[in-house]
Amino acid sequence: MTHNDISPSRRNLLKGMGTLPFVGAFAALQAREALAAGGASALIDSPYGPIAPVNDLTTGLPLLQLPAGFTYKSFGWTGDTMTDGKPCPAAHDGMGVVLARKVGRSTELVLIRNHEAHAVSPNKFINAFGAYDTGASSAGASTVLGGGTTNLLFRDGAWVSVTPSLGGTDGNCAGGITPWGTWLSCEEIGSDNVTASGKKHGYVFEVSPDTTQTTGQPIVGMGRFAHEAAAVDPAASIVYMTEDSSGKSGFYRYIPDDKNGGYGALARGGVLQMARVKGTPNANVAGALKGDAYVLEWVPIANPDQNRGNATGPSGTTINNAAGPFVQGWLQGALRMNRGEGIWYAQGKMYVMDTSGGSVARGAIWELDLATQVFRCIYSSPNTTVGNMGDNLTVSPRNAILICEDASTATTDAFGYGQRLMGITQGGDAYIFAKNNVQLTTSQLNVAGKLDALAGDHRGNEFAGACFDPTGRYLFVNIQTPGITFAISGPWAKGPL
């Protein structure tokens, strides 16, 4: 094979691997050649079998479609009463299990859940101990910022309570767990958003399982941009972060000065960096096929709090109205994806979702090997049936990927209409694990003790915040609207999850 016969993706991989040990590079290339043979992912039959409506053990309503043998309990609905006597906020999004502990003979799990709310009426403000911006959402407005987090307690397989933990933030979309048992809550908003109080937004906040410990102060050094999700390399305490800004989404990492971890360590300072493809300035990796691979290097972002602007990179491509950190990275040849969404750490690798990446902009997943910095596409959807704009993703304790769909128009497949939870195989193919089946009447809601305002057909609304407990017994996940959290259990051993 001559040099001219090598595909662009293979050429970039070969070019970038010049500094890697020869044996390791050759093995990596062989693995990626095998993936590249398909180029696109396929839909396969689920190892868990077909799905069908299953009644919620809490309300009796058929809220989810699941495989045979799986059950679930709902909790923390929008409007449910929290421990402070106030109604539970809406817009359930990113979520993670931050603490597993023994209390006497009981096992308790603490989850922290984001609320992707923006301007809301004052009575919907999350009145947490840690509240960042308590003023009006904008000059002259009668609304306040409704974003933030709530802490959920799950004991011995049963839901117990919801407690507010962060308030006064804007559009808390996803985030991520830390190895030291806290949650990084990310504001997914334009980085020049300034409220009536003069406070900036577009930051990362650290939230503790102890709600009285959360300060409500942003970690400015982690950048001001439309943050989506974060994941921590436990070996180095480095935080990898995605950006959801269509066509101008960078991929970032934050190297803290204090690498010992623990609540507050990240706020003590660090260095923000943005990813660049080695040998290819301003690479656009949005249209990835399964098997495409690159080697990453990282450029410094001198001013993480810089305002938005325009930049012409070394490739000659100009990007307008981008976040300040992106502008700085682009000037140094950093890469862009289409819309960076979920990210999760597992076994020395980071898994990154580009929700409108891939050959037809229906979603792609990248795997970053932290040891070699090889960045390869392991999943690329060729159509809405195989995958329809995955958003949040998680990796199970058995090292299997599950993605939450968030498409503007949900998929209609063999199991009907609705957003889906999709499992991803080791070979990069997809299968349907669950579907949103939330269709609520006011009479059903009255019997269940829920708000009348939640009535409607919500099957087109997104799944978010999927995460497993450390044992892999429970899958927790949200449906953002009407705002419900689920704990799913069943015969996981039938498949890879």
Residue pairs with C-beta under 8 A, 6 or more apart in sequence:
3 11
6 14
7 36
9 36
9 289
9 291
9 292
9 293
9 294
10 29
10 32
10 33
10 36
10 293
12 277
12 279
12 280
12 283
12 293
12 294
12 295
13 28
13 29
13 32
13 293
13 294
13 295
13 374
14 29
15 278
15 279
15 280
15 295
16 277
16 278
16 279
16 294
16 295
16 296
16 374
17 25
17 28
17 29
17 295
17 374
19 295
20 28
20 295
20 372
20 374
24 372
28 293
28 369
28 372
28 374
32 291
32 293
32 376
33 291
34 291
35 290
35 291
35 376
35 377
35 378
35 427
35 428
36 289
36 290
36 291
36 292
37 291
38 290
38 291
38 428
39 289
39 290
39 291
39 359
39 380
40 289
40 290
40 358
40 359
40 380
40 381
40 382
40 386
41 290
41 379
41 380
41 381
41 382
41 386
41 387
41 424
41 428
41 429
41 430
42 386
42 429
42 430
43 385
43 386
43 429
43 430
43 431
43 432
44 425
44 429
44 430
44 431
45 431
46 67
46 423
46 431
46 432
46 433
46 495
47 431
47 494
47 495
47 496
48 67
48 70
48 431
48 433
48 491
48 494
48 495
48 497
49 67
49 68
49 494
50 67
50 68
50 414
50 415
51 65
51 66
51 67
51 415
51 432
51 433
51 434
51 435
52 65
52 66
52 68
52 415
53 62
53 64
53 65
53 437
54 62
54 64
54 65
54 66
54 70
54 71
54 72
55 61
55 62
56 62
56 63
56 64
56 72
56 73
56 74
57 71
57 72
57 73
58 73
58 74
58 75
58 159
59 74
59 448
59 450
60 448
61 440
61 444
61 448
62 437
63 72
63 74
63 437
63 438
63 479
63 484
63 486
64 72
64 434
64 435
64 436
64 437
64 438
64 486
64 488
65 415
65 416
65 418
65 434
65 435
65 436
65 437
66 72
66 433
66 434
66 488
66 490
67 433
67 490
67 494
69 490
69 491
69 494
70 488
70 489
70 490
70 491
71 488
71 489
71 490
72 486
72 487
72 488
72 489
73 158
73 159
73 486
73 487
74 484
74 485
74 486
75 152
75 159
75 162
75 484
75 485
75 486
75 487
76 88
76 92
76 113
76 150
76 152
76 159
76 162
76 483
76 484
76 485
77 88
77 450
77 451
77 454
77 482
77 483
77 484
77 485
78 87
78 88
78 89
78 90
78 92
78 451
78 454
78 482
78 483
78 484
79 87
79 88
79 450
79 451
79 453
79 454
79 483
80 87
80 88
80 162
80 450
81 87
81 88
82 88
82 150
82 161
82 162
82 163
82 164
83 161
83 162
83 163
84 127
84 163
84 164
86 127
86 164
87 124
88 150
88 162
88 483
89 115
89 117
89 120
89 124
89 126
89 146
89 148
89 150
89 164
89 483
90 115
90 117
90 124
90 146
90 481
90 482
90 483
91 115
91 116
91 117
91 146
91 147
91 480
91 481
91 483
92 113
92 114
92 115
92 116
92 464
92 465
92 478
92 479
92 480
92 483
92 484
92 485
93 113
93 114
93 115
93 116
93 172
93 173
93 174
93 392
93 464
93 465
93 478
93 480
94 113
94 114
94 172
94 173
94 174
94 175
94 176
94 185
94 186
94 229
94 392
94 464
94 465
95 111
95 112
95 113
95 114
95 464
95 465
95 466
95 467
95 476
95 477
95 478
95 485
96 111
96 112
96 175
96 176
96 177
96 183
96 465
96 467
97 109
97 110
97 111
97 177
97 467
97 468
97 469
97 470
97 476
98 110
98 111
98 112
98 177
98 178
98 181
98 182
98 183
98 209
99 108
99 109
99 110
99 181
99 209
100 107
100 108
100 109
100 110
100 469
100 470
101 107
101 108
101 110
102 108
103 155
106 155
106 156
107 155
107 156
108 153
108 154
108 155
108 156
109 153
109 154
109 155
109 469
109 474
110 151
110 152
110 153
110 154
110 209
111 151
111 152
111 154
111 467
111 476
111 485
112 149
112 150
112 151
112 152
112 165
112 183
112 185
112 207
112 209
113 149
113 150
113 151
113 152
113 465
113 478
113 485
114 147
114 148
114 149
114 172
114 173
114 174
114 175
114 185
114 186
114 465
115 126
115 146
115 147
115 148
115 149
115 150
115 172
116 147
116 171
116 172
116 173
116 188
116 480
117 124
117 145
117 146
117 147
117 148
117 171
117 172
118 137
118 145
118 146
118 147
118 170
118 171
118 189
119 137
119 138
119 141
119 143
119 144
119 145
119 146
120 143
120 144
120 145
120 146
121 142
121 143
121 144
122 142
122 143
122 144
124 144
124 146
125 134
125 144
125 145
125 146
125 167
125 168
126 146
126 147
126 148
126 149
126 150
126 164
126 166
126 167
126 168
127 164
127 167
128 148
128 149
128 164
128 165
128 166
128 167
128 211
128 214
128 216
129 164
129 165
129 211
129 212
129 214
129 216
130 165
130 166
130 167
130 205
130 207
130 211
130 214
130 215
130 216
130 217
131 148
131 166
131 167
131 168
131 216
132 166
132 167
132 168
132 169
132 199
132 205
132 216
132 217
132 218
133 145
133 168
133 169
133 170
133 195
133 197
133 199
133 201
134 144
134 167
134 168
134 197
135 144
135 195
135 196
135 197
135 199
136 142
136 143
136 144
136 195
136 196
136 197
137 143
137 144
137 145
137 170
137 195
137 196
138 195
138 196
139 196
140 196
141 196
144 168
145 167
145 168
145 169
145 170
145 195
145 201
147 168
147 169
147 170
147 171
147 172
147 187
148 164
148 165
148 166
148 167
148 168
148 169
148 172
148 185
149 164
149 165
149 166
149 172
149 183
149 185
149 207
150 162
150 163
150 164
150 165
151 162
151 163
151 164
151 165
151 207
151 209
151 211
152 159
152 161
152 162
152 485
153 159
153 160
153 161
153 162
153 163
154 160
154 474
154 476
154 487
157 474
157 487
157 489
159 487
163 211
164 211
165 207
165 208
165 211
165 214
166 172
166 185
166 205
166 207
166 214
166 216
167 216
168 216
169 185
169 187
169 201
169 205
170 187
170 189
170 193
170 195
170 201
171 187
171 188
171 189
172 185
172 186
172 187
172 188
172 205
173 186
173 187
173 188
173 227
173 228
173 229
173 244
174 186
174 188
174 228
174 229
174 230
174 341
174 342
174 391
174 392
174 464
174 465
175 183
175 184
175 185
175 186
175 204
175 229
175 230
176 183
176 184
176 186
176 229
176 230
176 231
176 232
176 239
176 343
176 344
177 183
177 184
177 232
177 467
178 184
178 206
178 232
178 261
179 232
179 234
179 237
179 261
180 261
180 262
180 263
180 265
181 209
182 206
182 207
182 208
182 209
182 263
183 206
183 207
183 208
184 204
184 205
184 206
184 207
184 230
184 232
184 239
184 266
185 204
185 205
185 206
185 207
186 204
186 227
186 228
186 229
186 230
186 241
187 201
187 202
187 203
187 204
187 205
187 226
187 227
188 226
188 227
188 228
188 244
189 201
189 202
189 226
190 202
190 226
190 308
190 323
191 200
191 201
191 202
191 224
191 225
191 226
191 307
191 308
191 323
191 324
191 325
192 202
192 307
192 308
193 200
193 201
193 202
194 200
194 201
195 201
200 224
200 305
201 224
202 223
202 224
202 225
202 226
202 227
202 323
203 218
203 219
203 220
203 222
203 223
203 224
203 227
204 218
204 219
204 222
204 223
204 227
204 230
204 241
205 214
205 216
205 217
205 218
205 219
206 214
206 215
206 219
206 263
206 264
206 266
206 267
207 214
208 214
208 263
213 263
215 264
217 267
219 266
219 267
220 304
220 305
221 254
221 266
221 267
221 269
221 270
221 271
221 272
221 304
222 239
222 241
222 254
222 266
222 270
222 272
222 304
223 241
223 252
223 254
223 272
223 301
223 304
223 305
223 323
223 325
224 304
224 305
224 306
224 323
224 324
224 325
225 243
225 245
225 250
225 323
225 324
225 325
225 326
226 243
226 244
226 245
226 323
227 241
227 242
227 243
227 244
228 241
228 242
228 243
228 244
228 340
228 341
228 342
228 343
229 241
229 242
229 340
229 341
229 342
229 343
229 392
230 239
230 240
230 241
230 242
230 343
231 239
231 240
231 343
231 344
231 345
231 350
232 238
232 239
232 240
232 345
233 239
233 240
233 345
233 350
233 370
234 345
235 348
235 370
236 255
236 259
237 256
237 258
237 259
237 260
237 261
237 265
238 253
238 254
238 255
238 256
239 253
239 254
239 256
239 266
240 251
240 252
240 253
240 343
240 345
240 350
240 352
240 368
241 251
241 252
241 253
241 254
241 343
242 249
242 251
242 252
242 340
242 341
242 342
242 343
242 352
242 353
243 249
243 250
243 251
243 252
243 323
243 326
243 340
244 339
244 340
244 341
244 355
245 322
245 323
245 326
245 339
246 338
246 339
246 356
247 286
247 319
247 336
247 338
248 319
248 322
248 323
248 326
248 336
249 326
249 336
249 337
249 338
249 339
249 340
249 354
250 274
250 275
250 323
250 325
250 326
250 329
250 330
250 334
250 335
250 336
250 340
251 274
251 275
251 296
251 335
251 337
251 340
251 352
252 272
252 273
252 274
252 275
252 301
252 325
252 329
253 272
253 273
253 275
253 298
254 266
254 270
254 271
254 272
254 273
255 270
255 271
255 273
256 265
256 266
256 268
256 269
256 270
257 268
257 269
257 270
258 265
258 266
258 268
258 269
259 265
271 300
272 300
272 301
272 304
272 325
273 298
273 299
273 300
273 301
274 298
274 299
274 301
274 325
274 326
274 328
274 329
274 332
274 334
275 296
275 297
275 298
275 329
275 334
275 335
275 375
276 283
276 296
276 297
276 298
276 299
276 329
276 332
276 333
276 334
276 335
277 283
277 285
277 294
277 295
277 296
277 335
277 375
278 294
278 295
278 296
278 297
279 295
280 294
281 313
281 314
281 315
281 333
282 313
282 314
282 315
282 317
282 330
282 333
282 334
282 335
282 336
283 294
283 335
283 336
284 335
284 336
284 337
285 292
285 294
285 335
285 336
285 337
285 354
285 357
285 366
285 375
285 377
286 336
286 337
286 338
286 354
286 356
286 357
286 361
286 364
287 357
287 358
287 359
288 354
288 357
288 358
288 359
288 364
288 366
288 377
288 380
289 358
289 359
289 377
289 380
290 377
290 378
290 379
290 380
290 428
291 376
291 377
292 376
292 377
293 374
293 375
293 376
293 377
294 374
294 375
294 376
295 372
295 373
295 374
295 375
296 335
296 368
296 373
296 374
296 375
297 373
299 329
299 332
299 333
299 334
301 325
301 328
301 329
302 328
303 324
303 325
303 328
304 324
304 325
305 324
306 324
306 325
306 327
306 328
307 324
308 321
308 322
308 323
308 324
308 327
309 321
309 322
309 324
309 327
310 318
310 319
310 320
310 321
310 322
310 327
311 318
311 319
311 322
311 326
311 327
311 328
311 330
311 331
312 318
312 319
312 331
313 319
313 330
313 331
313 332
313 333
313 334
314 331
314 332
314 333
315 333
319 326
319 327
319 330
319 336
322 330
326 334
326 336
330 336
337 354
337 357
337 366
338 354
338 355
338 356
338 357
338 361
339 354
339 355
339 356
339 357
340 352
340 353
340 354
340 355
341 353
341 354
341 355
341 390
341 391
341 392
341 393
341 406
342 351
342 352
342 353
342 390
342 391
342 392
342 393
342 394
342 403
342 404
343 350
343 351
343 352
343 353
343 393
344 350
344 351
344 393
344 394
344 395
344 401
345 351
345 395
346 395
346 399
347 399
348 369
348 370
348 371
349 367
349 368
349 369
349 370
350 367
350 368
350 370
351 365
351 366
351 367
351 368
351 378
351 393
351 395
351 401
352 365
352 366
352 367
352 368
353 363
353 364
353 365
353 366
353 390
353 391
353 392
353 393
353 403
354 363
354 364
354 365
354 366
355 363
355 389
355 390
355 391
355 406
356 362
356 363
356 389
357 363
357 364
357 380
358 364
358 380
358 381
358 382
359 380
359 382
360 381
360 382
360 383
362 381
362 382
362 383
362 384
362 386
362 387
362 388
362 389
362 407
363 379
363 380
363 381
363 387
363 388
363 389
363 390
363 403
364 377
364 379
364 380
364 381
365 377
365 378
365 379
365 380
365 390
365 393
365 401
365 403
365 424
365 428
366 375
366 376
366 377
366 378
367 375
367 376
367 377
367 378
368 374
368 375
369 375
369 376
378 424
378 428
379 387
379 401
379 424
379 428
379 429
379 430
380 428
381 387
381 388
381 390
381 430
384 407
384 411
385 411
385 413
386 430
387 403
387 405
387 422
387 430
388 405
388 407
388 410
388 411
388 419
388 420
389 405
389 406
389 407
389 408
390 403
390 404
390 405
390 406
390 422
391 403
391 404
391 405
391 406
391 462
391 463
391 464
392 403
392 404
392 406
392 463
392 464
392 465
392 466
393 401
393 402
393 403
393 404
393 466
394 401
394 402
394 466
394 467
394 468
395 401
395 402
396 402
396 468
396 472
396 475
396 492
396 496
396 497
397 468
397 470
397 471
397 472
398 472
398 492
398 496
398 497
400 423
400 424
400 495
400 496
400 497
401 423
401 424
402 421
402 422
402 423
402 424
402 433
402 466
402 475
402 497
403 421
403 422
403 424
403 466
404 419
404 421
404 462
404 463
404 464
404 465
404 466
404 477
405 411
405 419
405 420
405 421
405 422
405 462
405 463
406 419
406 462
406 463
406 464
407 419
409 460
410 417
410 418
410 419
410 420
410 436
410 459
410 460
411 417
411 418
411 419
411 420
413 420
413 432
415 432
415 435
416 435
417 459
417 460
418 435
418 436
418 437
418 459
418 460
419 435
419 436
419 459
419 460
419 461
419 462
419 463
419 479
420 432
420 433
420 434
420 435
420 436
420 463
421 432
421 433
421 434
421 435
421 463
421 466
421 477
422 430
422 431
422 432
422 433
423 430
423 431
423 432
423 433
423 495
423 496
423 497
424 430
425 431
425 496
426 496
433 497
434 463
434 488
435 459
436 458
436 459
436 460
436 461
436 463
436 479
437 459
438 457
438 458
438 459
438 461
438 479
438 482
438 484
439 456
439 457
439 458
439 459
440 450
440 454
440 455
440 456
440 458
440 482
441 455
442 452
442 455
445 451
445 452
445 454
445 455
446 452
454 482
454 483
456 482
458 479
458 481
458 482
461 479
461 480
461 481
461 482
462 479
462 480
462 481
463 477
463 478
463 479
463 480
464 477
464 478
464 479
464 480
465 476
465 477
465 478
465 485
466 475
466 476
466 477
467 475
467 476
467 477
468 474
468 475
468 476
469 476
472 492
472 497
473 489
473 492
474 487
474 488
474 489
475 487
475 488
475 489
475 497
476 485
476 486
476 487
476 488
477 485
477 486
477 488
478 484
478 485
478 486
479 486
